[in-house]
Amino acid sequence: MIGDVDRKLVLGLGGTVDYELSWDSAVLDRLAHAHGVRRHELTTTAPIIDERSLLVAIVSFLASGAGAERFVASSAVIQSFVSHFDYAITLGGTGVRAGLVLDALGIPSTQHLVSIDDNVRRLLPDSISYVTAAREDTLDPHLIVQYPAGAMVRLTDGDVLAPAPNRLIFANDPPNRSMPLAADLAQELAQADAFLVSGFNTMQDHDLLERRLVELARAMRALPRGALVYYEDAGFYSLEFAETVRARLLGRIDVYGMNEDELQEYIGRSVNLLDAHDVRRALNEVRSIIPAVALVVHTRYWAIAVGEGARRHHAAIESAVRVAATRYRVGDRLTAADVAETDEMPRHAAGAALIEAVVAELGDAVGVAAFALDVAHPTTVGLGDTFVGGFLAGSFGEAESG
């Protein structure tokens, strides 16, 4: 995949410094016994106020195989928890991870950041420029937990087994909660061919959210006619805030993306992702809530776009699926050659059959089957962000397929 360097892609709105935990069942077993965690305590909704409640949340999500993003009372809780494990320091946030993918494919981008420190300066590649609203260096790390299928945690009264691999994100990040906008954002947008918007999901002050949306809408007036606006949902702490964002921005969003967890949260029920009738019903339900020009749902089995503008993005979705699958199998250091190699691998047969059935009935939909990959140590964190990067690469680069 060779980028079009004449294109300007502006990605935002906030980046993060991530602590990516190395999964270690022995350490989790020890912590579970030290804290006396029992099966009846498992819940995904309790406040995370200390090391013990963070452990309970991790084991609870593992039991269901679900992924999630959750708020933590303080960064000190994260610092305490990671001290028991090996972990890597990486960069996160939808815009930043999408930018890192684009960099790997030879496509430069400009980031909008709300925080900065030496980790960010050290880890951002040269092809990524940035503007920032930060006035000083700060560090509020996000804890990233990836667990594999079959991961087990032994509690005092029984074992918990993960039915599927997934990722969890825990954070208390004041700059991303306040989401200040850089003074020169509009200047950057005036030259942009595409603008990625994500990150409002972490905000918790509704009045402040309203002010930021007014400021963002003002900056977006500088976008050239025809510039693509991609919005990634990213899992809101409060669905009321998501509704507010849609009310202010939906009319200017060309592509609205979300993953399977967010889909199910919006419609308030679980979805059998390989049952065509159930998926079709879920897509109709979510598009009644979010009537986007093109609504893209990306899952482990397929990616489907619905809406009047869906069909024009088929090539971009194909690129997104291929690039996300590559990250799943090779991790952070994916290359264009890795992406081409992925394209030779088999697709998920049941996912392909579902797409055929769903697209035939919905009419204004397109879909791409995921790849059927058997990976001993898959990378599950950042797949949605990688999907977005692959989508933008497919929109503004040349996709090589094999």
C-alpha positions as CSV (number, residue, x, y, z in Angstrom):
1,M,0.0,0.0,0.0
2,I,1.6,3.2,-1.2
3,G,0.4,6.5,0.3
4,D,-0.6,9.6,-1.6
5,V,1.7,12.1,0.1
6,D,-0.2,15.0,-1.5
7,R,-3.2,14.2,0.7
8,K,-3.5,15.9,4.1
9,L,-5.1,13.8,6.8
10,V,-5.9,15.4,10.2
11,L,-6.5,12.9,13.0
12,G,-7.9,13.7,16.5
13,L,-8.9,14.6,18.9
14,G,-6.7,13.3,21.7
15,G,-3.8,10.9,22.1
16,T,-2.8,8.9,25.1
17,V,0.2,7.2,26.6
18,D,-0.7,3.5,27.1
19,Y,0.7,0.9,29.5
20,E,0.1,-2.3,27.7
21,L,0.1,-5.2,30.2
22,S,1.8,-8.5,29.4
23,W,-0.9,-11.0,30.3
24,D,0.3,-13.2,33.2
25,S,-2.3,-15.6,34.7
26,A,0.0,-16.5,37.5
27,V,0.2,-12.9,38.7
28,L,-3.6,-12.5,38.4
29,D,-4.1,-15.7,40.3
30,R,-1.9,-14.4,43.1
31,L,-3.7,-11.0,43.2
32,A,-7.1,-12.7,43.2
33,H,-6.2,-14.8,46.2
34,A,-4.5,-11.9,48.0
35,H,-7.6,-9.8,47.6
36,G,-10.0,-12.7,48.3
37,V,-12.0,-12.2,45.1
38,R,-15.0,-14.5,44.7
39,R,-17.2,-15.4,41.8
40,H,-20.4,-13.8,43.2
41,E,-18.6,-10.4,43.3
42,L,-17.9,-10.3,39.5
43,T,-19.6,-7.3,37.9
44,T,-18.7,-5.0,35.0
45,T,-20.5,-1.9,36.4
46,A,-19.1,-1.2,39.8
47,P,-16.9,1.9,40.3
48,I,-13.2,1.2,40.0
49,I,-11.7,2.9,43.0
50,D,-8.7,0.8,44.0
51,E,-6.5,-2.2,42.9
52,R,-9.1,-4.7,44.1
53,S,-12.0,-3.3,42.2
54,L,-9.9,-3.0,39.0
55,L,-9.0,-6.7,39.3
56,V,-12.7,-7.6,39.7
57,A,-13.6,-5.6,36.6
58,I,-10.8,-7.3,34.5
59,V,-11.9,-10.8,35.6
60,S,-15.6,-9.9,35.0
61,F,-15.0,-8.8,31.5
62,L,-12.8,-11.8,30.9
63,A,-15.6,-14.1,32.0
64,S,-17.8,-12.8,29.2
65,G,-15.2,-12.4,26.5
66,A,-16.2,-8.7,26.2
67,G,-14.1,-5.6,25.5
68,A,-14.7,-2.3,27.2
69,E,-13.4,1.1,28.2
70,R,-13.9,2.1,31.9
71,F,-13.1,5.1,34.1
72,V,-10.8,4.6,37.1
73,A,-10.9,6.8,40.2
74,S,-7.2,7.9,39.8
75,S,-4.1,7.2,37.8
76,A,-2.5,6.0,41.0
77,V,-4.8,2.9,40.8
78,I,-3.3,2.1,37.4
79,Q,0.3,2.7,38.6
80,S,-0.3,0.4,41.5
81,F,-1.8,-2.4,39.4
82,V,0.9,-2.4,36.7
83,S,3.6,-2.6,39.3
84,H,2.9,-6.3,39.5
85,F,3.4,-7.0,35.8
86,D,5.7,-6.5,32.9
87,Y,4.3,-3.8,30.5
88,A,5.2,-1.8,27.5
89,I,4.8,1.9,27.1
90,T,3.0,2.7,23.8
91,L,0.9,5.5,22.2
92,G,-2.8,5.2,22.0
93,G,-6.0,7.1,21.1
94,T,-7.9,6.4,17.9
95,G,-6.2,9.2,16.0
96,V,-2.7,8.3,17.1
97,R,-3.0,4.6,16.4
98,A,-4.6,5.3,13.1
99,G,-1.7,7.6,12.3
100,L,0.8,4.9,13.3
101,V,-0.9,2.5,10.8
102,L,-0.8,5.1,8.1
103,D,2.9,5.7,8.8
104,A,3.6,2.0,8.4
105,L,1.9,2.2,5.0
106,G,3.9,5.3,3.9
107,I,1.1,7.8,4.5
108,P,1.9,10.9,6.6
109,S,-0.7,12.6,8.9
110,T,-1.2,15.4,11.3
111,Q,-2.4,14.7,14.9
112,H,-4.4,16.9,17.1
113,L,-3.3,16.2,20.7
114,V,-4.6,17.4,24.1
115,S,-1.6,16.2,26.1
116,I,2.1,15.9,25.5
117,D,5.2,14.5,27.3
118,D,8.5,12.9,26.4
119,N,6.9,9.5,25.7
120,V,4.9,11.1,22.9
121,R,7.8,13.0,21.5
122,R,9.9,9.8,21.6
123,L,7.4,7.4,20.1
124,L,5.7,9.5,17.3
125,P,7.4,8.8,14.0
126,D,8.8,11.6,11.8
127,S,5.9,11.3,9.3
128,I,3.4,12.4,12.0
129,S,3.3,16.1,12.7
130,Y,1.1,17.5,15.4
131,V,-0.7,20.4,16.9
132,T,-1.5,20.4,20.6
133,A,-3.7,22.3,23.1
134,A,-1.4,21.3,26.0
135,R,0.4,24.1,27.8
136,E,2.7,21.8,29.8
137,D,3.8,18.2,30.0
138,T,1.5,15.7,31.7
139,L,1.3,11.9,32.0
140,D,-2.0,10.1,32.8
141,P,-1.5,6.6,31.4
142,H,-4.2,4.3,30.1
143,L,-4.0,0.7,31.2
144,I,-4.5,-1.7,28.3
145,V,-5.3,-5.3,29.1
146,Q,-5.3,-7.9,26.3
147,Y,-6.4,-11.4,27.2
148,P,-6.3,-14.4,24.9
149,A,-9.1,-17.0,24.4
150,G,-8.8,-19.6,27.1
151,A,-7.1,-17.3,29.5
152,M,-7.9,-18.5,33.0
153,V,-7.9,-16.7,36.4
154,R,-8.2,-18.9,39.5
155,L,-10.4,-17.3,42.2
156,T,-10.7,-18.6,45.8
157,D,-14.0,-20.4,44.9
158,G,-13.5,-21.4,41.2
159,D,-11.9,-20.6,37.9
160,V,-12.9,-18.0,35.3
161,L,-12.2,-18.8,31.6
162,A,-12.2,-16.4,28.7
163,P,-14.4,-17.6,25.8
164,A,-12.8,-15.3,23.3
165,P,-9.8,-12.9,23.1
166,N,-10.5,-9.2,23.7
167,R,-9.1,-6.0,25.1
168,L,-9.9,-3.7,28.0
169,I,-9.0,0.0,28.6
170,F,-8.9,1.7,32.0
171,A,-8.1,5.4,32.4
172,N,-8.4,8.6,34.4
173,D,-7.1,11.2,31.9
174,P,-8.0,14.9,32.8
175,P,-6.7,16.3,29.4
176,N,-8.9,13.9,27.4
177,R,-11.8,14.5,29.8
178,S,-11.7,18.2,29.1
179,M,-10.7,17.8,25.4
180,P,-9.3,21.4,24.8
181,L,-8.9,22.3,21.1
182,A,-5.7,23.7,19.7
183,A,-5.9,27.3,18.6
184,D,-4.5,26.3,15.2
185,L,-6.9,23.4,14.5
186,A,-8.9,25.4,12.0
187,Q,-5.7,26.3,10.1
188,E,-4.8,22.6,9.8
189,L,-8.4,21.7,8.7
190,A,-8.3,24.3,5.9
191,Q,-5.9,22.1,4.0
192,A,-7.4,18.7,5.0
193,D,-8.7,16.0,2.7
194,A,-9.9,14.0,5.7
195,F,-10.6,14.7,9.3
196,L,-10.9,12.0,11.9
197,V,-13.0,12.8,15.0
198,S,-12.9,10.6,18.1
199,G,-12.4,10.9,21.8
200,F,-15.5,12.7,23.1
201,N,-16.5,9.4,24.7
202,T,-14.1,10.1,27.7
203,M,-15.7,13.4,28.7
204,Q,-17.8,13.6,31.8
205,D,-18.9,17.2,32.1
206,H,-21.9,17.8,29.8
207,D,-21.7,21.6,29.7
208,L,-18.1,21.4,28.8
209,L,-18.9,18.8,26.1
210,E,-21.4,21.3,24.6
211,R,-18.8,24.1,24.5
212,R,-16.2,21.8,22.9
213,L,-18.7,20.8,20.2
214,V,-19.5,24.4,19.4
215,E,-15.7,25.1,19.2
216,L,-15.2,22.0,17.0
217,A,-18.1,22.9,14.7
218,R,-16.6,26.4,14.3
219,A,-13.1,24.9,13.4
220,M,-14.7,22.4,10.9
221,R,-16.1,25.3,8.9
222,A,-12.6,25.6,7.5
223,L,-12.7,22.2,5.9
224,P,-12.6,22.2,2.1
225,R,-15.7,21.2,0.3
226,G,-15.6,17.4,-0.3
227,A,-13.2,16.7,2.7
228,L,-14.1,13.3,4.3
229,V,-15.1,13.4,8.0
230,Y,-14.8,10.1,9.7
231,Y,-16.2,9.7,13.2
232,E,-15.3,6.7,15.4
233,D,-17.7,6.1,18.3
234,A,-15.1,4.5,20.7
235,G,-17.5,3.5,23.5
236,F,-19.0,6.4,25.5
237,Y,-19.0,6.3,29.3
238,S,-22.5,8.0,29.0
239,L,-24.8,7.3,26.1
240,E,-26.4,10.7,26.8
241,F,-23.1,12.3,25.8
242,A,-23.1,10.3,22.6
243,E,-26.6,11.6,21.7
244,T,-25.3,15.2,22.3
245,V,-22.4,14.6,19.9
246,R,-24.7,13.2,17.2
247,A,-27.1,16.2,17.6
248,R,-24.2,18.6,16.9
249,L,-22.1,16.8,14.4
250,L,-24.1,14.1,12.5
251,G,-25.0,16.4,9.7
252,R,-21.3,16.9,8.9
253,I,-20.1,13.2,9.4
254,D,-19.6,11.2,6.2
255,V,-18.7,7.9,7.9
256,Y,-19.8,6.9,11.4
257,G,-17.9,3.9,12.8
258,M,-18.3,1.6,15.7
259,N,-17.4,-1.9,16.9
260,E,-19.6,-4.9,18.0
261,D,-19.5,-3.9,21.7
262,E,-20.7,-0.4,20.9
263,L,-23.4,-1.7,18.6
264,Q,-24.8,-3.9,21.3
265,E,-24.7,-1.2,23.9
266,Y,-26.7,1.2,21.7
267,I,-29.5,-1.3,21.0
268,G,-29.5,-2.6,24.5
269,R,-29.1,-6.3,23.7
270,S,-26.6,-9.0,22.6
271,V,-26.3,-9.8,18.9
272,N,-25.5,-13.1,17.4
273,L,-22.9,-11.8,14.9
274,L,-23.2,-14.9,12.7
275,D,-27.0,-14.9,12.4
276,A,-28.1,-12.9,9.4
277,H,-31.6,-12.2,10.7
278,D,-30.3,-11.0,14.1
279,V,-27.6,-8.8,12.5
280,R,-30.0,-7.3,10.0
281,R,-32.4,-6.5,12.8
282,A,-29.5,-5.0,14.8
283,L,-28.3,-2.8,11.9
284,N,-31.8,-1.5,11.4
285,E,-32.2,-0.7,15.1
286,V,-28.9,1.1,15.3
287,R,-29.4,3.1,12.2
288,S,-32.7,4.3,13.6
289,I,-30.7,5.7,16.5
290,I,-27.8,6.9,14.3
291,P,-29.1,7.8,10.8
292,A,-25.6,8.5,9.4
293,V,-24.9,8.8,5.6
294,A,-22.7,5.8,6.0
295,L,-22.8,3.8,9.3
296,V,-19.9,1.3,9.5
297,V,-20.0,-1.6,12.0
298,H,-16.7,-3.6,12.3
299,T,-16.6,-6.9,14.1
300,R,-14.4,-9.9,14.5
301,Y,-16.3,-11.7,11.6
302,W,-17.2,-8.9,9.2
303,A,-17.5,-5.2,8.5
304,I,-20.7,-3.8,7.1
305,A,-21.6,-0.3,6.0
306,V,-25.3,0.8,5.7
307,G,-26.8,4.0,4.5
308,E,-27.2,6.1,1.3
309,G,-23.4,6.7,1.2
310,A,-22.3,3.2,2.1
311,R,-21.5,1.8,-1.4
312,R,-18.8,4.4,-2.2
313,H,-16.7,3.2,0.7
314,H,-16.4,-0.5,-0.3
315,A,-12.7,-0.3,-1.2
316,A,-11.9,1.6,2.0
317,I,-13.7,-1.1,4.1
318,E,-11.8,-3.8,2.3
319,S,-8.5,-2.0,3.1
320,A,-9.6,-1.5,6.7
321,V,-10.4,-5.2,7.3
322,R,-7.1,-6.3,5.7
323,V,-5.0,-3.9,7.7
324,A,-6.8,-4.7,11.0
325,A,-6.3,-8.4,10.4
326,T,-2.6,-7.7,9.9
327,R,-2.3,-6.0,13.2
328,Y,-4.2,-8.9,14.8
329,R,-1.6,-11.4,13.6
330,V,1.7,-9.4,13.7
331,G,1.1,-6.6,16.2
332,D,2.5,-3.1,16.3
333,R,5.2,-3.5,13.7
334,L,3.0,-4.3,10.7
335,T,4.3,-3.3,7.2
336,A,2.9,-3.0,3.8
337,A,4.4,-6.4,3.0
338,D,2.6,-7.9,6.0
339,V,-0.7,-6.5,4.7
340,A,-0.1,-8.0,1.2
341,E,0.6,-11.3,2.9
342,T,-2.6,-11.1,4.9
343,D,-4.6,-10.7,1.6
344,E,-3.5,-14.2,0.6
345,M,-5.1,-15.8,3.7
346,P,-8.6,-17.3,3.9
347,R,-11.7,-15.3,4.8
348,H,-14.1,-16.2,7.5
349,A,-16.6,-18.4,5.6
350,A,-19.6,-17.8,8.0
351,G,-18.8,-14.1,7.9
352,A,-18.9,-14.1,4.1
353,A,-22.2,-16.0,4.0
354,L,-23.7,-13.5,6.5
355,I,-22.7,-10.5,4.4
356,E,-24.2,-12.0,1.3
357,A,-27.5,-12.6,3.1
358,V,-27.6,-9.2,4.9
359,V,-26.5,-7.1,1.9
360,A,-29.1,-8.8,-0.3
361,E,-31.9,-7.9,2.1
362,L,-30.9,-4.4,3.2
363,G,-30.1,-3.0,-0.3
364,D,-28.1,0.1,0.7
365,A,-25.3,-1.9,2.4
366,V,-21.9,-3.3,1.5
367,G,-19.8,-5.7,3.5
368,V,-16.4,-7.4,3.7
369,A,-15.7,-10.6,5.5
370,A,-13.0,-10.8,8.1
371,F,-10.0,-13.1,7.8
372,A,-10.0,-16.6,9.4
373,L,-6.8,-16.4,11.3
374,D,-5.3,-18.9,13.8
375,V,-2.8,-16.9,15.8
376,A,-1.1,-18.1,19.0
377,H,-0.6,-14.6,20.4
378,P,-3.0,-12.2,18.7
379,T,-2.9,-8.4,19.2
380,T,-6.5,-7.4,20.3
381,V,-5.8,-3.8,21.4
382,G,-6.1,-1.1,18.8
383,L,-8.0,-3.1,16.2
384,G,-10.7,-0.6,15.9
385,D,-8.2,2.2,15.6
386,T,-6.3,0.2,13.0
387,F,-9.5,-0.4,11.1
388,V,-9.9,3.4,10.9
389,G,-6.3,3.8,9.7
390,G,-6.8,1.1,7.1
391,F,-10.1,2.8,6.0
392,L,-8.3,6.1,5.5
393,A,-5.4,4.3,3.7
394,G,-8.0,2.7,1.4
395,S,-9.6,6.1,0.7
396,F,-6.4,8.0,0.0
397,G,-3.8,5.5,-0.8
398,E,-3.4,2.7,-3.4
399,A,-4.2,-0.7,-2.0
400,E,-2.0,-3.6,-3.1
401,S,-3.8,-6.9,-2.8
402,G,-1.1,-9.5,-2.7
